[in-house]
Amino acid sequence: MASPTRKHQRIVGRLYGQMDRWTQESQAGSVEMEVDVALPIGKGVIPDLTFIRREREAELLTPEGKVRGAPDLVVEVISPTTRTRDTVQKLRSYHESGVAWYWLVDSETLSVQELQWTPEGYVIRGVAEAGEVFRSQALEGFELNLQALLGEQ
């Protein structure tokens, strides 16, 4: 698989910074960047970002800093070369594992989709296009304008 593009890395880094500030201010949990996650279905993945609620940190975070189990939220930044993997293969694995929330951040359009787990599949709970403010239902009080965060106004 090809290395991530510079734009992909920039989006992941800045989004991590904003989420990390939010987690520190809210004391809601922790966000990890590109950490090994052992899903309950026996698959290993490395999401761009992973969020775990404070009350589940002891259960899911290993002493080595890895995640064992289904995180509360995973974030994937979609690039042209990862679109199918992120929107089909990883989506299926995250759903089968019980990951409650899944964000898809499109590096080309700078849009964000927030998906919530249901028994039938993920349901879109929020969408923000480039330049709009994304208000998360999964992370109460977290807001994001990806276009402004990247300075691409």
LINCOR-V774612 format. One record per pair of residues at least 12 apart in sequence whose ideal C-beta (glycine too) atoms are under 7 Angstrom apart, sorted by the first residue. I is the first residue (numbers start at 1). GAP is how many residues later the second one is. D is the distance in whole Angstrom. If there is no record, write none. Layout:
# LINCOR-V774612
I_GAP_D, I_GAP_D
This chain:
# LINCOR-V774612
2_79_6, 4_75_7, 5_74_6, 7_100_5, 8_69_5, 8_71_5, 8_99_5, 10_140_7, 11_66_5, 11_94_6, 11_96_6, 11_139_7, 12_21_7, 12_36_5, 12_37_7, 12_65_5, 14_135_5, 14_136_6, 15_34_6, 15_60_7, 15_90_7, 16_15_6, 16_17_5, 16_33_6, 18_126_6, 18_131_6, 19_12_4, 19_30_6, 19_32_7, 22_117_7, 22_120_5, 26_115_6, 27_27_7, 28_25_6, 28_26_6, 28_111_7, 29_22_6, 29_23_5, 29_24_4, 29_25_5, 29_28_7, 30_22_6, 30_27_6, 31_18_6, 31_19_7, 31_20_5, 32_18_5, 33_16_6, 34_12_5, 34_14_6, 35_15_6, 35_30_7, 35_31_6, 35_32_6, 36_30_4, 36_31_7, 37_13_6, 37_30_4, 37_34_6, 38_28_7, 38_29_7, 38_30_5, 39_31_7, 39_54_6, 39_58_4, 40_29_6, 40_30_6, 40_57_5, 40_58_7, 41_52_6, 41_55_5, 41_56_5, 43_50_5, 45_45_6, 45_48_7, 47_27_4, 47_28_6, 47_29_6, 48_27_5, 48_28_5, 48_29_5, 49_26_4, 50_17_6, 50_21_5, 50_24_6, 51_20_6, 51_21_6, 51_22_4, 52_15_7, 52_19_5, 52_20_6, 53_19_5, 56_16_7, 70_27_5, 70_28_4, 70_29_5, 71_28_6, 72_28_5, 72_29_6, 73_27_7, 73_28_4, 73_30_7, 73_65_5, 74_20_6, 74_25_6, 74_28_6, 75_28_4, 75_30_6, 76_14_6, 76_28_6, 77_28_5, 77_30_5, 78_26_6, 78_27_7, 78_28_5, 78_29_6, 79_28_5, 80_28_7, 86_18_6, 87_17_7, 91_31_7, 95_22_6, 95_26_6, 95_27_6, 98_19_7, 99_18_6, 100_16_7, 100_17_5, 101_13_7, 101_14_7, 101_15_6, 101_37_4, 102_13_4, 102_20_6, 105_41_7, 109_21_6, 110_20_4, 110_36_5, 110_37_5, 111_16_7, 111_17_6, 111_18_5, 111_19_6, 112_16_5, 112_22_5, 112_32_7, 112_34_6, 113_14_5, 114_12_4, 114_22_6, 114_23_6, 114_24_6, 125_12_5, 130_16_7, 130_17_5, 131_14_7, 131_16_5, 132_13_7, 133_12_5
